[in-house]
Amino acid sequence: MRQGAVNEQLRYALRSWAAHLPHRHVWVVGGRPPWLRGVHHIGTSQTGTKYANTTRAVRAACEHPDVSGTFLLANDDMFAMHPVDEMPVLHRGPVRGVEAYYATRGNGSYLQGLRETRDLLVGLGHRDPLSYELHVPLPVTKAGMLHALDIGRHLPVLHKRTAYGVLAGIGGTEMRDVKVLHRAPREFGPESAWLSTMPDAFQNGAVGQFIRRAFPQPGPYEKGWRP
């Protein structure tokens, strides 16, 4: 996460994980908000692009000797809305379908990285690779992720979850992405096991109100928490 950020999304993500996602430890990589407590922290440079920064952060986590050999890779805007016994492996379907979706929205660096990651994987013999670029936690092994990062080291925007998932052959179950992009009102029912938001949608949209109502009390990873 970015240096110096207050990061209210992380606050509520941690509340949701504490309530619904079984885990032993939380590792925060990058910056560290002043309100955090009870987590392990790995500081990393935040001077590159967001893609370079997150790749650096994932590598730092995988190279740290105290991080477990298998862990859940999660962003600071992934909210567990219902109890999860064990995090499943989830994917977004074939990369070609994800590419078609993003091609309708422009031709930026994210789409370019998707195509370059796909071409890398096809060149390695994976003819129709799956995309793992979902806004939900992904179970990864340190060794497998480091291998994927090394294979894709030359790509400016490596889709590292996809590279890892395909190269490690993790399979999984297909689902639609849960990212909510806009403020517009909508219903969030029992099927919303996971949610993710853009900063504006979290701060000003219906989805943010829904998440904040679900977790109104401070959690164990916040200063001032009382059990």
Secondary structure, 3 states (H helix, E strand, C coil): CCCCCCCHHHHHHHHHHHHHCCCCCCEEECCCCCCECCCEEECCCCCCCHHHHHHHHHHHHHHCCCCCCEEEECCCCEEECCCCCCCCCEECCEHHHHHHHHHCCCCCHHHHHHHHHHHHHHHCCCCCCECCCCCCCEEEEHHHHHHHHHHCCCCCCCCHHHHHHHHHCCCCEECCCCEECCCCCCCCCCCCCEEEECHHHHHHCHHHHHHHHHCCCCCCCECCCCC
